[in-house]
Amino acid sequence: MRAIQLDEFTGPVHVRDVPDPTAPDGGVVVRVHATGLCLSDWHAWAGHDPDITALPHVPGHELAGVVDQVGAGVTRWHVGDRVTVPFVSGCGTCHWCRTGQAQVCPDQTQPGFTHWGSYAELVVLHAADANLVAVPHDVTLETAASLGCRFATAYRAVVGRARVAPGEWVVVVGAGGVGLSAVMIAVARGARVVAVDRNPAALDAARRAGAEHTLLADGRDVPAAVHDLTGGGAHVSLDAVGSEPTCADAVLSLRRRGRHVQVGLFTPVDGGPRVPLARAIAWELDLLGSHGMAAADYPEMLDLVATGALRPQELLDRVVGLHEAAALLPTMDTAPRAGMVVLDPRRD
């Protein structure tokens, strides 16, 4: 099969022919039709993820496709099924998995991190009966690719963790894939949204997703601007970037007793990351982590996609082939983003 492969962290990215995988016991091999280019994959390329211990490596973790092989012991899935999968795949047997919380499974696997991922024509997925999610035929596989990470992650952050309520103000810092998804989901729940980004095109996309206000992060005092727009600060903040400045802007944009959800992953920093905990203590803020979403929670989200209440397909920017994706991967931390870029490994 063809795949995008790295031989060293922060090094060149290659498109190569590599051996086809074989379905493990309890798992499947999926033929990838679409896989998102996500900032988490850049973290993998940069060597920030401790799960990646062996090189060469194939990144890619949010995907949709068709089951190509079925391993021994799999009962729910068959060759030809259209599927997606949460980027956190639980073991299927521990307490957390049995109670529908596979996103924190201590024995989880993650394609593109714990093993070769979906920047390839074929990818292995483990514990298939516990983790795979059927893609309805009225949802395209390009749309479904975003559900395994960015859209599902945003859905859990907004709905499951922050429990955003109608009429609340939500500030979303970072209008990339996760941020735009969070804007759309919060608006669908009746919230009023302020989107913050350094890229004007991303803010245009945020307005199209339903943001009531947008702020260009051009050196201005973002928290002060949010407090002015919202009459005292947001009820909920979400950092979809993952840096000390964006986290601080998000936390300091909250009103008293507000809730912050941290979704963006931080790059390693000495002695950090630093978070404005003095404000969290004085104003009794809730600081919440959010890490993907379990397969058990997908039906509610997919129902909203099927009815049109949520429209992740509108967040798709473009579809690229393997060679263009390989060129984009090292630049993803700095390249302007105005929507989701999806790789179709069957191209070029």
C-alpha positions in Angstrom: 0.0 0.0 0.0 1.0 3.6 -0.3 1.5 5.7 2.9 3.0 8.9 4.2 5.9 7.9 6.4 8.4 9.7 8.6 11.9 8.4 9.4 12.8 11.0 12.0 10.9 13.6 14.1 10.8 17.0 12.5 12.5 15.5 9.4 11.4 14.9 5.8 8.0 13.3 5.1 7.9 10.7 2.4 5.2 8.9 0.3 6.2 5.3 0.0 5.1 1.8 -0.8 4.9 -0.2 2.5 3.6 -3.7 3.3 -0.1 -4.2 3.6 -1.3 -4.8 7.2 -3.1 -7.8 8.4 -6.2 -7.7 10.7 -5.3 -8.6 14.3 -7.5 -10.8 16.5 -10.5 -8.6 17.5 -9.6 -6.0 15.0 -10.1 -5.0 11.4 -8.2 -3.4 8.5 -10.0 -0.4 7.0 -9.5 0.9 3.5 -9.2 4.6 4.0 -11.3 6.9 1.9 -10.8 10.0 3.9 -8.6 11.1 6.8 -8.3 14.6 8.3 -5.1 16.6 8.5 -5.2 17.6 12.2 -2.7 19.6 14.3 -2.3 16.5 16.5 -0.6 14.8 13.5 1.8 17.7 13.4 2.6 17.0 17.1 3.3 13.4 16.1 5.7 14.6 13.4 7.4 17.0 15.8 8.0 14.2 18.3 5.7 15.5 21.1 3.8 12.3 21.7 5.4 9.8 24.0 3.4 6.9 22.5 5.4 7.1 19.3 8.6 5.2 20.2 9.4 3.4 16.9 10.3 4.9 13.6 9.6 4.8 10.7 6.0 5.9 11.5 2.8 6.5 9.6 0.7 9.3 11.2 -3.1 10.0 10.8 -5.8 9.4 13.3 -9.2 10.7 12.2 -10.6 8.6 9.4 -13.5 7.0 7.6 -13.5 4.2 5.1 -14.7 0.7 4.3 -13.8 -2.5 6.2 -11.3 -4.5 4.1 -10.4 -7.4 6.5 -12.0 -8.8 9.6 -9.9 -10.4 12.3 -10.8 -13.5 14.4 -13.4 -12.8 17.1 -15.0 -9.8 15.5 -18.8 -10.3 15.4 -20.4 -6.9 14.6 -18.5 -5.9 11.4 -18.1 -7.3 7.9 -16.1 -6.6 4.8 -17.6 -3.6 3.0 -19.1 -1.9 6.0 -18.7 1.9 6.0 -17.2 3.0 9.3 -15.4 5.6 11.3 -13.7 5.3 14.7 -12.9 7.6 17.6 -9.2 8.5 17.6 -9.1 7.1 21.1 -9.9 3.4 20.8 -10.6 1.7 24.1 -9.7 -1.9 25.0 -13.4 -2.7 25.3 -13.1 -4.7 28.6 -11.9 -2.3 31.4 -14.2 -0.4 33.8 -14.0 2.7 31.7 -14.9 1.0 28.5 -17.8 -0.9 30.1 -19.3 2.3 31.5 -19.1 4.1 28.1 -16.0 6.2 28.9 -13.5 4.7 26.5 -11.9 8.1 25.9 -10.0 7.7 29.1 -9.3 3.9 28.8 -5.9 3.2 30.4 -5.1 0.6 27.7 -6.3 2.7 24.7 -4.8 2.6 21.3 -4.7 5.5 18.9 -4.0 5.1 15.2 -1.2 7.4 14.1 0.2 7.3 17.7 0.3 3.9 19.3 0.6 2.2 15.9 0.7 3.1 12.2 -2.2 5.5 11.3 -4.5 6.5 8.5 -2.2 8.5 6.2 -2.2 5.4 4.2 -4.4 3.3 1.9 -5.1 0.8 4.8 -5.1 1.1 8.5 -5.4 -1.4 11.4 -8.1 -0.7 14.1 -8.2 -2.7 17.4 -11.1 -3.9 19.5 -13.4 -3.3 16.5 -16.6 -4.5 18.2 -16.2 -1.8 20.9 -14.9 1.1 18.8 -16.1 1.1 15.3 -19.1 3.4 14.4 -21.3 2.8 11.3 -21.4 5.7 8.9 -25.0 6.3 7.7 -25.3 6.3 3.9 -26.5 9.9 3.8 -23.2 11.0 5.4 -20.2 11.2 3.1 -17.0 9.5 4.2 -15.2 12.9 3.8 -17.6 14.3 6.4 -17.3 11.3 8.6 -13.5 11.6 8.7 -13.9 14.7 10.8 -16.1 12.9 13.3 -13.3 10.7 14.7 -11.4 13.6 16.1 -12.2 17.3 15.6 -16.0 17.3 15.4 -16.5 14.6 18.0 -13.9 16.1 20.3 -15.6 19.5 20.0 -19.0 17.8 20.6 -17.9 16.2 23.8 -16.1 19.4 24.9 -19.2 21.6 24.4 -21.9 19.1 25.3 -20.4 16.5 27.6 -17.8 18.6 29.5 -19.0 22.2 29.5 -22.7 21.4 29.2 -23.3 24.6 27.3 -26.9 25.9 27.9 -29.1 28.1 25.7 -28.3 31.8 26.1 -24.9 31.3 27.5 -21.9 33.1 26.0 -19.1 30.9 24.7 -15.7 32.1 23.6 -13.7 29.8 21.3 -10.0 30.6 20.9 -8.7 29.1 17.7 -10.9 28.7 14.6 -9.3 25.6 13.1 -11.1 22.3 12.7 -11.9 21.8 16.4 -12.7 25.5 17.0 -15.1 25.8 14.0 -16.8 22.6 15.1 -17.2 24.0 18.6 -18.7 27.2 17.2 -21.3 25.2 15.2 -22.2 22.9 18.1 -22.5 25.7 20.6 -24.7 27.7 18.3 -26.9 24.6 17.7 -27.4 24.4 21.5 -28.6 28.0 21.6 -25.4 29.7 22.8 -24.0 33.0 21.7 -20.4 32.6 20.5 -17.3 34.8 20.2 -14.6 33.3 18.0 -11.0 34.3 18.3 -8.2 33.6 15.7 -5.2 35.3 14.1 -6.3 34.4 10.6 -9.1 36.6 9.1 -10.2 33.8 6.7 -10.7 31.5 9.8 -12.9 34.2 11.4 -14.9 34.4 8.2 -15.5 30.6 8.5 -16.4 31.1 12.1 -19.1 33.6 11.2 -20.5 31.2 8.6 -20.6 28.6 11.3 -22.7 30.9 13.5 -20.4 33.0 15.6 -22.1 36.2 16.7 -18.8 38.1 17.2 -15.2 37.5 15.9 -12.0 38.9 17.3 -8.7 39.1 15.4 -5.9 38.1 17.8 -3.6 40.8 16.5 -2.0 41.9 19.8 -5.2 43.3 21.3 -6.3 42.5 24.8 -8.6 39.6 23.9 -10.1 39.0 27.4 -11.0 42.7 27.8 -12.7 42.6 24.4 -14.6 39.5 25.3 -15.8 41.0 28.6 -17.0 44.1 26.7 -18.9 42.0 24.1 -20.5 39.7 26.6 -21.3 42.1 29.4 -18.9 40.6 32.0 -17.2 37.6 30.4 -18.1 34.3 28.8 -19.9 31.5 30.7 -17.7 29.0 28.9 -14.3 29.2 27.2 -12.6 26.7 25.0 -8.9 26.7 23.9 -8.7 24.8 20.6 -5.1 25.8 20.0 -3.0 24.6 22.9 -0.5 27.3 24.0 0.1 29.4 27.1 -1.2 32.6 25.4 -4.3 31.0 24.0 -5.1 29.2 27.2 -4.6 32.4 29.2 -6.8 34.4 26.8 -9.6 31.8 27.1 -9.5 31.5 31.0 -9.2 35.3 31.5 -12.2 35.8 29.2 -14.5 34.0 31.6 -16.9 35.6 34.0 -17.0 34.6 37.6 -17.9 30.9 38.1 -17.2 30.2 34.4 -16.1 26.9 32.9 -13.0 26.5 30.8 -12.4 23.5 28.6 -8.9 22.7 27.4 -8.9 20.8 24.1 -5.7 22.0 22.3 -2.6 20.0 23.1 0.4 22.0 24.5 3.9 21.7 23.0 6.4 20.7 25.7 7.7 23.7 27.7 10.1 23.8 30.7 8.2 24.4 33.9 4.8 24.6 32.3 2.4 25.0 30.8 1.5 28.0 32.9 -2.2 28.5 33.5 -3.8 31.6 35.3 -4.7 29.6 38.4 -4.9 32.7 40.6 -8.0 33.8 38.5 -9.4 30.3 38.7 -9.2 30.3 42.4 -10.4 33.8 43.0 -13.3 33.5 40.6 -14.1 29.9 41.3 -13.6 28.8 37.7 -13.9 25.2 36.6 -11.0 24.0 34.5 -11.9 20.9 32.5 -9.9 18.7 30.2 -11.5 17.0 27.2 -10.0 14.1 25.3 -12.0 12.9 22.3 -15.3 11.1 22.6 -16.2 7.4 23.1 -18.0 5.4 20.4 -20.9 5.0 22.9 -21.7 8.7 22.5 -21.7 8.8 18.7 -25.4 8.0 18.1 -26.7 11.3 19.6 -24.2 13.3 17.5 -24.9 11.3 14.3 -28.7 11.8 14.7 -28.1 15.6 14.8 -25.9 15.3 11.7 -28.5 13.2 9.9 -31.3 15.8 10.7 -29.1 18.7 9.6 -29.0 20.3 13.0 -25.2 19.9 12.8 -23.5 20.3 9.4 -19.8 19.2 9.7 -19.7 19.0 5.9 -19.8 22.8 5.7 -16.5 23.0 7.6 -14.6 21.0 4.9 -12.1 23.2 3.1 -10.6 20.8 0.5 -9.6 17.3 -0.3 -5.9 16.5 -1.1 -3.8 13.5 -2.2 -0.9 11.9 -0.5 1.9 14.1 -1.9 0.1 17.4 -1.1 -0.6 16.1 2.4 3.0 15.1 2.9 4.1 18.7 2.0 1.4 20.2 4.3 2.2 18.1 7.4 5.4 20.0 8.6 3.7 23.4 8.2 0.5 22.7 10.1 1.4 24.6 13.2 1.9 27.9 11.3 -0.1 27.6 8.1 -3.3 29.6 8.0 -6.4 27.4 8.3 -10.0 28.2 7.3 -11.6 24.8 7.6 -10.8 21.1 7.5 -8.4 19.6 5.0 -9.0 15.9 4.3 -6.7 13.5 2.7 -8.0 10.8 0.2 -5.1 8.3 0.0 -6.6 6.9 -3.2 -5.7 10.1 -5.1 -2.4 10.7 -7.0 
